[in-house]
Every structure is written in structure tokens, then in C-alpha cells.
């Protein structure tokens, strides 16, 4: 045909109509893809919210399937998880509940079993022509399954079925794979939560078990401590009776009431007297410890004037020091306030600390006793020029049965109870005690008694 030829209007109209129809079809495909993408994004958004709002897997799985059904009209859907070498339905929609309950194929069998074994998605356009499909739903024509992968390992599958042949495409596969990734994250979160919960439960059980065991051990220790205290108390009282007789008869003999004695006999009797006195002190220490541990030590708090006490006690201190020719230097300020104290217990504190100072001091040394008034308490410092205490021993010096291991302590003996008892006596007056010492240069024991209307910590 020439250039001026005319095209019949009928044919030209057909060409224009065909072109417009083709354009409409071309425009329809992007629109369909965009609609699917929007649906996919909305589905992922909704499932993400579900996963972040709960740790209940059953609830999460059922809600995911409900969203899939609402958005894409998949009539038959299920989520299966691996347990051993089989898969078990954890949530489903559209399937007969009895069928779903009894459907647990082995890995590698059926549509879900296949994707778990291969780790890859599977689309079956016509289940009647594919032996991999297990006929559990008579109306199913096509199927889609994707694996649920956790750290590269298939732990389950999404299984979708339709009553239409060829109803699934790659878009469906991509969507379901994205949902499977979200389900894997939900499973991971739930596993971590269960692990933490189980750990906490196990930890709680272990703590309760350890607490019960400790409580029982403490009860046993209390019973043993009570038995020990009762034993010590009984034995100490029983020892006192014959010891009193020994002291009494030794004194009678020493005084010549049983007839004349020579100088050597008198010397022997003096040894008996000193050793019996030492034994009495040991028994008294054991009794005091027993009373402290059982809470039966009685304390009577009354007005107490420390300067008056020192005035009457000074002669006794000098007598204790005279055997070693130790000089006694006492400093007491004027106007010290009265305190609430038990006079007998205060004397016991001084006796223990001063006898210790004398015991571990050499001859012709000086024993200093200095009393000071502080804003809140009265301070008593007892300083000797004895052997001193090693730094490593100071921290334990006030513990029961603790003795400094040196030549002097091995010679003098002792139970290691005196300072423990002294500490307790100071503390029941509401005070505190400490020591400063240097080997070869002596020690200073200081205790502090509070000023004011305090009543101490009474033990009844």
C-alpha cells in the first residue's frame, strides 16, 4: 500500500482497541504486584507485633495463621514443629482437628517432612500428580510448604493447602518464608524465656534446698552447742567442789593447823595454792564462756564511778605486778562522769587485761594505765612493755581459743579465752575494745565505755 492509502475505519478501530487492551493488561500486573507487596508488608508488620507481644507459642502460631487466612484466604494452613524424627501440628486452620492431632509424619515424608529434610521451600501445583503429598485433606488440589529455620537448622515447617490447582506462586513462597523466619524468632525467644524460667526455678529449688540444709545444720549446731555448754557447766561445777577442798586443806596445812611444817613443805604448799588458783581461773573462764554462748550471763547496771573504783583497785594491781618488780603508773583525770555499769564485770575486764599485761612483760618494766574522757565515752588505755603481738595475730586476738604463738605464751600457758570474754563484757556495756602492738615493744589495749543514760545490751 502507498503512503496516501487510507485504512478502513473498522480495522483501524480494532487496532486501537487491541492496543488499549494490551496497555490495560500491562498496567494491571504492576498493580497486582503492588497489592501483594502491600499485603505482605502488612502481614509481616502484624505478625511482628504478635511476636513481640507474647512468649506463648500456641497463641503466636494461631494468631499468625489467622492473619494469613484474613489477608490471603489460604483455607488450609498449619505450623508443624520437629520432635525427635517426626513433625507434630502445633497450630492449624481449616483442617479436621482429629486429622491434625494424628498427623505426625516422619522427617522426609509428606510435604512438610520434605522441606524439613531439604531445608528448601516446596510448591506442588497438583497434589494428585505428586507422590510427596500425603492425602490428609480430600479437597486439597495444590500445596505450599516452607521450612522454619533456626540458626541454619530446620526445626519445623509452614504448610499451606488450597482446593484449587496451581494456586501458589513464588510470591506466596516468599511471604511464607518471611513468616517462617518470624516464627523461628518467636521460637527462639520462647526457648530463651523457658531456659531462663527453668534456670530460675532450678536456682530457686537449689537455694531452698541449701537453705533447708543450712537451717538443719544450724539446728544441729545449736543442739551440739547446748550439749557442750551444759557439759562444760556441769564439769566446771563438779571440779569446783574438790578444788575448794584442796585449797582449804592446803591453806590449813600451810598455816600450821595440822602441825609444824618446814620451809621446803611451805614452798610446796605455795605451789599447790598458786596452781589451784590458776585452775580456779580456768574453770571460771569456761563457765563464763558457757554463760555467754547460752545467753545466761546476768549483768546488773548501776551508777558506777571509775575514779573510785581505780582508787580501791590500785593496791591489787600493785600486788599483781610486784612479783616481777613492774612499776605501775596510773593517770586518772578529775571530774570523770559516772556511767551505768556492772562493777563486778568492770573489775573482770581490768583483771583480764592487767594480768595479761603482767604475764607477757619482763621484770623491771612499766605498766601504764591511763583514763581519758572523750565527748561520747570514757577511754581506758593499758600499756605494757612486754613481748608485743605480731600484726598477723592482732585480727584474731579477741577470738575464743586464740593464743599468740611465741616463746612467752608457750611458757605461761592459758586457754585463750580471757580476751574473748573481755571483749564480750565490754560490748554488753555498749562499748568497744581494740589493741595496738609492736613486736618487742609492748602492747596497748584500749576499751571505751559510753557516757550517758545507756543501759548496755542486757543478757538475761
Secondary structure as GFF3:
##gff-version 3
##sequence-region A 1 460
A	DSSP	alpha_helix	9	53	.	.	.	ID=ss1
A	DSSP	alpha_helix	57	72	.	.	.	ID=ss2
A	DSSP	beta_strand	76	83	.	.	.	ID=ss3
A	DSSP	beta_strand	86	93	.	.	.	ID=ss4
A	DSSP	alpha_helix	97	102	.	.	.	ID=ss5
A	DSSP	alpha_helix	110	118	.	.	.	ID=ss6
A	DSSP	beta_strand	122	124	.	.	.	ID=ss7
A	DSSP	three_ten_helix	127	129	.	.	.	ID=ss8
A	DSSP	beta_strand	142	150	.	.	.	ID=ss9
A	DSSP	beta_strand	153	162	.	.	.	ID=ss10
A	DSSP	alpha_helix	170	254	.	.	.	ID=ss11
A	DSSP	alpha_helix	263	294	.	.	.	ID=ss12
A	DSSP	beta_strand	302	304	.	.	.	ID=ss13
A	DSSP	alpha_helix	306	322	.	.	.	ID=ss14
A	DSSP	beta_strand	327	332	.	.	.	ID=ss15
A	DSSP	beta_strand	339	341	.	.	.	ID=ss16
A	DSSP	alpha_helix	343	359	.	.	.	ID=ss17
A	DSSP	beta_strand	366	373	.	.	.	ID=ss18
A	DSSP	beta_strand	377	383	.	.	.	ID=ss19
A	DSSP	alpha_helix	391	394	.	.	.	ID=ss20
A	DSSP	alpha_helix	407	412	.	.	.	ID=ss21
A	DSSP	alpha_helix	418	428	.	.	.	ID=ss22
A	DSSP	beta_strand	432	438	.	.	.	ID=ss23
A	DSSP	beta_strand	442	450	.	.	.	ID=ss24
###
